[in-house]
Amino acid sequence: MVRQISPIPENISADVNGTGHSDDQELRVLVEELKQAVTAERPGERELVASIKELGRISSANGDQAGAGNGPKLRLGVFVDTANVSDRDPDDPIRIDFSKLLNHVTADRRLIHARAYCPIYADFAGRLEHQRSVAPVWGLGYDVVTKPIKVFSDGTRKADLDIVLVMDVIRRVPTMDVVALVSGDGDYVPMVDFLREHGLRVETYSFSDAISEDLRVAANDWTDLSASKALHVRKSRARRPASRASRSRATTP
């Protein structure tokens, strides 16, 4: 139930008969006191208003910066199964420049982890960086993780680095927003499912002839390295040997 309240009169006329003058005067005084109480500045009010204005200015500035793309960058982890993308058919001329690949994958994100997993031969006589799987990524910004290749009696070889890669990724989940997996191996599908269930974006990079369909579908995005010509190693043209006629002209005085 709403009760209507009459406003306090601001202009009060004096009683012509002179009765009630004292009451009218007291009422006028009361009205003036109420007006002053309402309009008077309270202690600390000016500082409070200034603080509110400053908070509004800061909030507006932060909103403009976020809108301009200056907000926190996504944290990125890059994990390269080097054998999967570098151990190619000798007749295939495409080779990946892993330095360009890392820059391309990182783009405008904050690189947190860059790790390359390389199977190596334990009996290799040369330096580690000269091993076939290590050479393409050595010194290009990757942490190189190696494991010796096991050779079985039937001639098959295996290093089980995919398990090492998976465990490394899982341990680092709290530090990443995006995982870039450079491989086309379908064995990584359970890991991709796990990452996406935990809110991470997963991108895969591999050659079109070496991508598992299950892995391609499981990831948020797939980049075909075969078509990414800007990431390919540019081979310098071999210098052709001079013809016999050219040599003879060069020696003729």
C-alpha positions, 0 to 999 in steps of 0.5 A, spaced: 500 500 500 502 506 497 501 512 502 501 519 499 505 524 503 504 532 502 510 536 500 513 540 505 511 548 504 516 552 502 512 559 502 508 560 509 504 566 509 503 569 516 496 568 520 493 575 519 489 574 526 496 573 529 495 567 532 500 561 531 505 566 529 510 562 533 508 555 530 509 558 523 516 561 525 518 555 527 516 551 521 520 556 517 526 555 521 525 547 520 524 548 513 531 552 512 535 547 516 532 541 512 534 545 505 541 546 508 542 539 510 540 537 504 544 541 500 550 542 504 557 538 502 558 532 507 565 531 510 569 527 505 564 527 499 568 531 495 574 526 495 569 521 494 566 524 487 573 525 485 575 518 486 569 515 482 571 520 477 578 517 477 576 510 477 571 511 471 577 514 467 582 508 468 576 503 467 575 507 460 582 507 458 583 500 460 577 498 455 580 502 450 586 499 450 583 492 450 579 494 444 585 496 441 588 489 441 593 491 447 590 485 452 594 479 455 597 475 449 595 468 449 600 463 452 603 458 446 607 452 447 610 449 440 611 441 440 615 438 434 615 431 432 621 432 428 621 425 425 614 426 423 616 432 419 623 431 417 624 424 415 621 425 408 622 421 402 628 423 399 625 424 392 620 429 396 624 436 395 620 440 400 624 441 407 621 445 412 625 451 415 624 450 422 626 458 424 620 460 419 615 455 422 616 457 429 615 465 427 609 463 423 606 459 429 608 464 434 605 470 430 602 475 435 602 470 441 607 469 447 611 463 446 612 460 452 615 453 450 618 451 444 621 443 444 623 439 438 623 431 440 629 428 436 630 420 435 638 419 435 643 414 434 647 412 440 653 410 436 653 416 432 660 418 432 659 426 430 656 431 434 649 431 437 647 437 432 650 433 426 645 428 427 640 427 422 634 429 426 637 434 430 640 438 425 634 442 422 632 445 429 639 446 432 640 453 434 633 455 432 630 457 438 627 450 440 629 446 446 632 439 443 629 433 447 633 427 444 632 419 445 636 413 443 633 409 437 632 402 439 633 397 433 629 390 434 631 383 431 627 384 426 630 390 423 625 395 426 627 402 429 623 405 435 624 411 440 618 412 443 619 420 443 611 421 442 610 418 449 615 423 452 612 429 448 605 427 451 607 427 458 611 434 457 605 437 454 600 434 459 605 437 465 605 444 462 597 445 461 597 450 466 602 454 463 599 455 456 592 457 452 594 454 445 598 448 443 601 447 436 603 440 435 607 439 429 606 432 427 601 428 423 601 422 427 594 419 429 597 417 436 596 424 439 589 424 438 587 422 445 592 428 448 588 433 443 582 431 446 585 432 453 587 439 452 581 441 448 577 438 454 581 443 459 580 449 455 586 449 450 586 451 443 590 445 439 593 447 432 596 441 428 601 443 422 603 437 418 604 435 410 598 433 407 600 426 405 602 425 412 596 427 416 592 422 420 584 424 419 582 423 426 588 428 428 586 433 423 578 432 425 580 432 433 584 439 433 581 446 432 585 447 426 590 444 421 595 447 417 598 444 411 605 444 410 606 442 403 602 448 401 605 453 406 611 455 401 613 461 405 616 456 410 620 451 405 627 451 405 629 455 399 635 451 395 640 455 392 641 453 384 647 449 383 652 452 379 652 449 372 659 446 370 662 450 364 662 447 358 668 445 354 667 450 349 666 456 354 673 453 357 676 453 351 674 460 349 676 462 356 683 460 355 684 462 348 688 469 348 
